[in-house]
Amino acid sequence: MLTLKKARLPLEIIEILIIAFALSWFMKTYLVQFTQVGNSTMLPTLNQNNIVMVDKFFHDKMNTMQRGDIVAYIPLEKEGIEIKRLIGLPGDTVEIRNGYTYVNGQPLYEPYAQIPVSYIFKPIVVSDDELFVLNDNRTEMDDSRSDGNLSLEKLEGKALICVWPLTNIKSL
């Protein structure tokens, strides 16, 4: 009887490993993903090399996305995941005058943004299958101002929590 238990132990370990692998694959593919901020475009909110947890499940429902959320997406001509601030939703008109962002003609309150004084971006309408995203560090231009609107197909999810470094853990 004792030898039968010893013989089943390796099979049970393999079974546990397969279940753990399947659960982690499912979670990473459909529920959450951890993404590293690759540059300084989201300063002061997120520093380079911060790691954020991205919700991949609820982002499919556009009614859960709000202006001001931090989103993760796959850029067109770069590898990896980009992190940006959601500014324009489908149907919005976005423009920047004297360094301040206006959505549908109304100034947007942005305490998170580092605003250059004299930047101008002419009005643009966000189509039904797109979003308009900006960096918090507005001096960095690799966002919708230079790359165009973000296709909803490229959206990976909504950043929820900065989890690393431990001194910078915070809800986003």
C-alpha positions, 0 to 999 in steps of 0.5 A: 500500500505504501508503494502505491502512494509513492507511485502516485505522488509524481502523477499528483505533482504533474497534475498540480503543475498542469492545473497551475499552468492552465489557470495562469495561462487563462488569467494572463490571456483573459483576466489580468496582465502585468505590464512594465512602463517602458519609458517616462511618458507617464510621469509624474503618475508612473515612472519608467520601469513601474509594473502595473496590473492591467484588467483585460476582462472588463475593457471589452465593455466600453461603458466601463471605460472613462475619460482619465483612465490609464489604458494599455494597448499594443502600438502599431509599429513597436513591440510590447505594450504602451501605457497612456491616459484615455482622453477622448471616447468615441464621438468626442472632439479633442483639441489642445489650446495653449497647452490645455486639453479641451473635449467637446469644447470644454476644458479638461481638468488634468491634475496628472498632466505635465502641461507645456505652455504653448502647445496647440493641437487642432480639433480631431473627432474620435470615430466610433471604433477609436480612442484618443490617448495622451501621455501625462508627460505632454512633452513626449509626443508618442501618443494620439497626437503623433500616432493617430487615434487608438483602434479599439482592436489594439486595446489590451485593457485598463491599468488598475494598480501600480504593483512595483516598486513596493514604495510606489504601490497605488491604485490608478 
